[in-house]
Amino acid sequence: MGAPTDGTEVVMQQGPASRLSVNRARIGHKVRYALRHPRRVAPHLRRACRDAWLRLRHRGGHVAYYRAVMASDTARSPEAAVGGAPSRERWLAIGQMQFDYLREHGLQPHDRLLEIGCGNLRAGWRFIDHLEPGHYYGIDISPDILIEAKKTLVRYGLQHKLPYLTPVDDLKLDFLPDASFTVVHAHSVFSHSPLEIIDECLAHVGRILAPGGFFDFTFDRTETREHHVLGEDFYYRTETLTRLAARHGMTARFMDDWERLPHGQSKLRVTHGA
């Protein structure tokens, strides 16, 4: 407990120092958290049991397991599955935050945007509305959430924008053309990914990134031992991810201005190396 393992993304309520020094995988932290939040104990135990069952059923790797997690969460609430709990208002607010941030960083209608982990288009529908037709490409490991994405398109009347929505089972991006995207975006994806999946993405994203383009992604940051909770929420040091990008010839920059926004995750921007 103590991590957003109910499909939500928490607003930053602790101070930065306390938030980054917490190891949520430790028994002591779980006990203290349970004592402070007794009403969250039962939901956490139900989720832990469900996740244990799903890991037994899907032993082929993290993607198969997390696809099953998303199917379960989407059946309960598409908004909650992508971090929109406890309300649709929160779903809208987080999507607006992502959109406004990229607009402030120069996103133009002529840009071509790839959204990794597009979900049910929490931010995607705003990107689609802003971009020229055919300039948005969303991918996700969950077919269930992509069905919800189609419903979002219909709700906002964006069919004429001709977005691409594609299910994937890895992040090799091998079906996409070279140097084709000026912006690649992954919000709350690597916060649910083991390091080998992040490594796979960073190994291949440079090929599809246009010259001068950038890849923004959020992650759960820690300054203590890297850890995960329930195999769903993963916490990394900034230097771990910047070194990983450098290994693949990319440069990663910590986005300080994102830290000022009411969101519990941090952001890195990856570009082609000098």
N, C-alpha and C positions, 0 to 999 in steps of 0.2 A: 504494500500500500504506500501512499505518499506520492504516487505517480499518476498521470492521467490515463489509467488503464480502463476507463469506461468509455473510451472513444472521444473524450473531450480534449480541448487545448486550454490550459489554465491561463488566466490573466496573472501577471506577475504580482503576487501579493507580498512575498517575502522580500527583504532587502537582497541586493545582488550577492553579497558575500555569503549570507546564510543559504540562499538558494543554490549557489554553486558549490558549497562545501558539503552538501547532503549526499550521503550514499544511500539511496532508497532501497538497495538490495539487502542491507544489513538487517538482521533480526531486531536489533535494538531500536532502529528507526521505525520499523513496522509496528513494534509494540507501543512505542510512544505515540505514533500517529493514530493507532487504534484507540488508545486511551483518550486522545484529544477529539477524535471523530468517531464515536461508537456507532453511529448510524451508517457509516460507510463500510463497516466490517462485513456484514452479510453480503452486500453486492460484490465486494472484493472476493470473498470466498466462492461465491457462485461463478464469478468470472475465472478464478483460478482453476476451479474444477472443469469448467467448459474448455479452457485452454489446454489443460492436461489431456483431456479426451481428444481434442483436435490434433495435438502433437502426436498422439498414438496413431491416429487415423492417417496422418499425412507426414510420414517419416522421410519423404523424398527431398525435403529441404524447406527453407524458410518461406519461399514464395508460395508453395502449395499450402503450407500451414496458414500463412497470413491471408491468403485468398479465402480460406474457410472462415477465418475470423471476420473478414469484411462481409462475407455472405450472411453470417449470423447477425452482425451489427446492422447491416442494411435492412434486413427483414424486420428488425426492431424499430429503427429510425434512420433513414438515409442521412438526415442532418447530423445526428449524433455520430454516425459512422465516420464522417469526415471531420469531426471536431466542431460541430455546431450546437452541442448541448449547452445549456438546458433549453434553448428556445430557437425558433426560426430567426428571431431578431439577432441572436448571437451569430448564427450562420451568416446572415447578411453582413453583420459588422466585420467579421473576420475577412470575408471576401472583399469588402470595400477597402479594408486596410491594405490588403495585398495589391489591389488595383491602383489605389492612390499612390502607393510607394513606387510602383514601376512607372506610373505617369510622371511622378516627380523626378524620376531618373531617366526620363527622355523617351518613354515608349510612344511610338508614333503609329498612325494607322497603317503605314506601309511596311512596318516590321513584320517579320514572320516569327511566331512564337510557338514553341513546343512546351507544353505543360506535362511534366512527368508526375503521375499520380493526380490526374485531373479530377477524380472523384465525381460527384454529381454537379460539377461546375459551380462550386461555391464562389470562386473568383472567376472561373472560366467564362461564365455568361457575360460578365462585364468586359473581359478581354475580347470576346467574340464580337460584342456590340461595338467596341472601339476600333477593331482592326478591319482592314479591307476583306472582302469575301475570299475565303479559301486560305487565309493567312494564319489561322489557328489550328494547331494539331494537338489533341489531347490523348494521352495513353494512360492505361491503368491495368493493374493485374486482376482487377475484379470485374467480371462481366456483369454482376448484379448491380454494381454502382454505376456502370456505364448505361444500363437501362434507365436508371434514375436520371442520368445526365441527359438522355434524350427527352425525358419528361420536362427537364428544366428548359431545354431549348424551345419546346412547344409553349411552355408557360410564358416565356418572354418573347415569343414570336420572332425567333432568330434563325429560322430555317433558311432564309435567303442568304445568310452569311456563309453557308456551305462549310461548316467546320468539319474537321476529320476527328473521329473518335474511334480509337483502336485498342482492343485488349492485347496485352503482352504477357509473356511468362518469364522475361528477363529484362535487363537493362543494357543489352549490347547494342541496341538501336540499329541493328544491321539492315533493317528494311527501309531506312531513311537515307536520302541522298547526301552526298558530301556538301559541306559548307552552306547548308540550306536555311539555318535559323539564326536570326540576329539576337534573339532572346530565348533562353531555355530557363524554365522555372520549375522548382520542386518545393512545394510548401508542405511541411509536416509529412515528408516521405522518409528522409534519412533518420528522423526521430524514431522510426519503426523498423529500421533496417540494420542487420548485422554488418560488420565492417566489410565482409567480402562482397556484399551487394553494392555498397558505396564504391568500393574499389573497381568493380565491374563497370559501373556508370562512368566514373572518372576516366577509366581507360578508353572509353569509346566516345564520350561526349565531344571531345576536341575535333573529331572527324566531321561531325554534323554541324558544328558551330561555325558560323560565317566569320570572316576576318573582321575584327573590331567588335564582335558580339560578346555576350557574357552569359554565364550560367549562375543564377541565384538559387541557393537552397538554404532552408532552415534546418537546425539540428538542436537537440537537447544538449546543452553545454554543462560540463562539470569541471571543477578544478580538483576533484578528489579522484579516487580510483574509478576508471571507466567500468560501467556496469549496465545491467539491464534488469527490467522488472517483468516477470511473466513471459519473457521472450517477445514482448510487444513494444516496450519502450526502452530505447537505448540511449545512453548518456556518454558523450565523447568530449575529450579535451580538444580545444581549438587546434593546437599544434599537431595532433594526430591527423586531422583532416587536411590541414595545409601541407603537411609532408606527403600525404597520399596524393594530393593534386600534383605536387612537384615531381613525384616519381613518374607521372605520366606527361611531363612537359607542360603543365599548366601552373598558373599563378593564382593563389587564393588570397583574397583580402577580406578581413573582418569588417563588417558593415556596422560602424558605431552608431549611425543615425537610426538604424532599425531598433537598437537597444532602447531608444527613448519611447518607443511605441508600446501600448499596453498588450504585450504578448510575451508568453513565457519562454519562447525559443529564441535562439540567436541565428544570425544569418552570415553566410560567406558568399562572396562573389568570385567566381572562377573565370579566368580569361586565358587566352593563348599566352604561353610564356614568351618572354622577350626573344 
